Amino acid sequence: MILYNNSILKITLFSTIYVIVLIFLSPIIDHLFTSLDEDKAKKENNFQILIEIITHSMVLVVLWYFLDKYFKGYLENLLDIKMKDVTETAMEIISGIILVGLQNNLIQKLSYITYEHPFRLIDVYG
């Protein structure tokens, strides 16, 4: 099958599958954490919100690690393709944008902490 041996088709198929998996996994991770409005309703202080931001970020890092280590290798074996450095870098950039960009709860909390309610040392412990 000559169409299957086309490397551009394989890279496109690889990228599409990888992006679809990220689009499905990202909201699942996001819904594991509360929204900023829920945190405000619970009257959480800045330190508690910061801990949630760090935890949310660490979950994303672990997910990205496992996807990169296992899922990417699985797809490379399945499609019989070896990603080159340039293509791999492009996939990592797109993956990062998708994975973090779809984290609405994380983005709201980061915006709140950095812009709307900047950290002050007294706010962390108060």
C-alpha positions as CSV (number, residue, x, y, z in Angstrom):
1,M,0.0,0.0,0.0
2,I,1.9,3.0,-1.3
3,L,-0.3,5.6,0.5
4,Y,0.5,4.1,3.9
5,N,4.3,4.4,3.2
6,N,4.0,8.2,2.7
7,S,5.8,9.9,5.6
8,I,3.8,13.1,5.4
9,L,0.6,11.1,5.7
10,K,2.0,9.2,8.7
11,I,3.1,12.4,10.4
12,T,-0.3,14.0,9.8
13,L,-2.1,10.9,11.2
14,F,0.3,10.8,14.2
15,S,-0.4,14.5,14.9
16,T,-4.1,14.2,14.5
17,I,-4.4,11.2,16.9
18,Y,-2.1,12.9,19.4
19,V,-4.0,16.2,19.3
20,I,-7.4,14.4,19.6
21,V,-6.2,12.5,22.7
22,L,-5.0,15.8,24.2
23,I,-8.3,17.5,23.5
24,F,-10.2,14.7,25.3
25,L,-7.8,14.4,28.2
26,S,-7.4,18.1,29.0
27,P,-11.0,18.8,30.1
28,I,-10.9,15.7,32.3
29,I,-7.8,17.0,34.1
30,D,-9.4,20.4,34.4
31,H,-12.6,19.1,36.0
32,L,-10.5,17.3,38.7
33,F,-9.9,20.8,40.2
34,T,-12.4,23.4,41.4
35,S,-13.0,26.7,39.6
36,L,-12.0,30.0,41.0
37,D,-15.6,30.9,41.8
38,E,-16.0,27.7,43.9
39,D,-12.8,28.6,45.7
40,K,-14.1,32.1,46.4
41,A,-17.4,30.6,47.6
42,K,-15.4,28.4,50.0
43,K,-13.5,31.5,51.1
44,E,-10.1,30.0,50.3
45,N,-7.1,32.3,50.8
46,N,-4.4,33.0,48.3
47,F,-2.1,30.3,49.7
48,Q,-4.8,27.6,49.2
49,I,-5.3,28.8,45.6
50,L,-1.6,28.8,45.0
51,I,-1.4,25.2,46.3
52,E,-4.2,24.2,43.8
53,I,-2.3,25.9,41.0
54,I,0.9,24.0,41.8
55,T,-1.0,20.7,42.2
56,H,-2.9,21.3,38.9
57,S,0.4,22.1,37.2
58,M,2.1,19.0,38.5
59,V,-0.7,16.8,37.3
60,L,-0.3,18.3,33.8
61,V,3.5,17.7,34.0
62,V,3.0,14.0,34.9
63,L,0.3,13.5,32.2
64,W,2.6,15.1,29.6
65,Y,5.5,12.9,30.7
66,F,3.5,9.7,30.4
67,L,2.0,10.8,27.0
68,D,5.5,11.6,25.7
69,K,7.1,8.5,27.1
70,Y,4.5,5.8,26.4
71,F,1.8,7.1,24.0
72,K,4.2,8.8,21.6
73,G,6.3,5.6,21.4
74,Y,3.2,3.5,21.0
75,L,2.0,5.6,18.0
76,E,5.5,5.6,16.5
77,N,5.6,1.8,16.6
78,L,2.0,1.5,15.4
79,L,2.5,3.8,12.4
80,D,6.1,2.6,11.8
81,I,7.5,6.2,12.0
82,K,10.4,7.9,13.8
83,M,9.8,11.5,14.6
84,K,12.6,13.8,13.7
85,D,13.8,16.6,16.1
86,V,12.0,19.4,14.2
87,T,8.7,17.5,14.0
88,E,9.0,16.4,17.6
89,T,9.6,20.0,18.8
90,A,6.6,21.2,16.8
91,M,4.5,18.5,18.4
92,E,5.7,19.4,21.9
93,I,4.8,23.1,21.3
94,I,1.3,22.2,20.0
95,S,0.8,19.7,22.8
96,G,1.7,22.3,25.4
97,I,-0.6,24.9,23.9
98,I,-3.5,22.4,23.8
99,L,-2.8,20.8,27.2
100,V,-2.5,24.1,29.1
101,G,-4.8,26.1,26.9
102,L,-7.8,23.9,27.8
103,Q,-7.2,24.2,31.5
104,N,-9.9,26.8,32.2
105,N,-9.8,26.5,36.0
106,L,-6.0,26.8,36.0
107,I,-6.0,29.8,33.7
108,Q,-8.7,31.6,35.9
109,K,-6.7,31.0,39.0
110,L,-3.4,32.1,37.5
111,S,-5.1,35.3,36.2
112,Y,-6.6,36.0,39.6
113,I,-3.3,35.4,41.4
114,T,-1.1,37.5,39.0
115,Y,-3.4,40.3,37.8
116,E,-6.6,40.8,39.8
117,H,-5.3,39.9,43.2
118,P,-1.5,40.1,43.2
119,F,0.3,38.2,45.9
120,R,1.5,40.1,48.9
121,L,3.5,38.3,51.6
122,I,0.9,39.2,54.2
123,D,-1.9,37.7,52.0
124,V,-0.2,34.3,51.8
125,Y,-0.5,33.7,55.5
126,G,-3.5,35.8,56.3
